[in-house]
Amino acid sequence: MCHNISKIKTPKISIAPMVDRTDRHFRYFTRLLTKNTLLYTEMITAQAIIHGDRNMLLDFDEFERPLALQIAGCDSKNIGKAVKIAEKWNYDEINLNVGCSSDRVSGNDMGAYLIAYPELVRDMVCQMRKNTDKPITVKHRIGIDGSGILPDSFDRKIIDKYEDLTNFIDIVEKAKVDRFIVHARIAILAGLSPKENREVPPIRYEDIYRLKKEYPYLNIDINGGIKTVEEIQTHLKHVDGVMIGRAAYDNPFMLTEVEKFFKGGKVNNISRGEVIEELIKYIEKLDENIKIQNVLKHTMGLFHGVKGSKKWRQIITLPWDKDPVDILKEALEILPQEPLNIKKY
Ligand SMILES: Cc1cc2nc3c(=O)[nH]c(=O)nc-3n(C[C@H](O)[C@H](O)[C@H](O)COP(=O)(O)O)c2cc1C
């Protein structure tokens, strides 16, 4: 058993790890909108950290902090090794992915597949602990349907009852997990695409509320389908924190208001125009070989629900024949300049 002591400061709100989305550029952009929300990297496999281009995978800008690294893996030794390597980068938290349903991941016995192996998850967390003093968190689903995927040794391949969830928690918490982030759906490992697995299995927030009630001493965050500031407020009455995924990407300006959940209780008063001005400064500092479209694609939702939305999307997706900085400066003139931080979503 692993004996270290939990020492995390609960962040309350976080932005979910999302492959192809939560890269450095997106994180820089979101940090303009919210200073305190905990950000996550995209999922990085332990193998990639051990054998891949570490600087490319792990480098980040101090401005992005607080920032958690999410790692996926399927054995304790490699997870431990990856965490040890990542120490040099000094992330604020290391998170283990036990929620991803993608074939690429579950096909290698990673992600949500590991729900069927809580002892292994516990050992992985212990190994992570041995290699860092940083908080260790686990992001997982409430259960899985492992039909067609789990080996015959499992007499029950659908592990989706509330008692299955508490069994998982009972075993894994022995490794002193600093926070459990629970996606309120099961993952169906065979037959559904990752996208469908974020939409088809029904949401079960009640299970997570109950979990917090029965395990008041654990830090429990809720995730899945949470779209508005009002919904966040409701969830915070039941659990310690809320993780937002797609809504933060599709409607990032919402994050300026999310800021009020942190101490001080104030929204971030930056306007969309000021965000664009900051993006211009960011772009001006970037290496020449970085495609500006790869930065701006993450800002697609900046004008979500307000005037200028279509225009902004056109501007950042058009084939560019001019200097991107000039295009953005022109955009500032074209786009509506009323107090843009008015809440209209
Ligand atoms: C494009 C995309 C990529 C994702 N990649 C990851 C990932 O790398 N690691 C992970 O744990 N979850 C990943 N997820 C799942 C999210 O972290 C989150 O759990 C899920 O989207 C549900 O939250 P939401 O309804 O607020 O979006 C991804 C989701 C999306 C939409």
The ligand as a Gaussian input file, in Angstrom:
#p B3LYP/6-31G(d) Opt

LIG

0 1
 C      -11.796000      16.487000     -28.629000
 C      -11.774000      15.838000     -27.273000
 C      -10.604000      15.238000     -26.833000
 C      -10.546000      14.657000     -25.562000
 N       -9.366000      14.161000     -25.107000
 C       -9.273000      13.700000     -23.823000
 C       -8.037000      13.371000     -23.249000
 O       -6.970000      13.540000     -23.845000
 N       -8.021000      12.881000     -21.983000
 C       -9.173000      12.735000     -21.253000
 O       -9.116000      12.298000     -20.090000
 N      -10.365000      13.063000     -21.760000
 C      -10.427000      13.567000     -23.018000
 N      -11.621000      14.004000     -23.504000
 C      -12.802000      13.946000     -22.630000
 C      -12.926000      15.242000     -21.849000
 O      -11.808000      15.449000     -21.009000
 C      -14.210000      15.254000     -21.009000
 O      -14.124000      14.242000     -20.034000
 C      -15.451000      15.017000     -21.850000
 O      -15.449000      15.827000     -23.014000
 C      -16.727000      15.302000     -21.037000
 O      -16.747000      16.627000     -20.580000
 P      -17.618000      17.766000     -21.340000
 O      -18.995000      17.204000     -21.507000
 O      -17.570000      18.957000     -20.444000
 O      -16.966000      17.981000     -22.678000
 C      -11.705000      14.607000     -24.753000
 C      -12.872000      15.219000     -25.208000
 C      -12.919000      15.840000     -26.439000
 C      -14.179000      16.530000     -26.891000

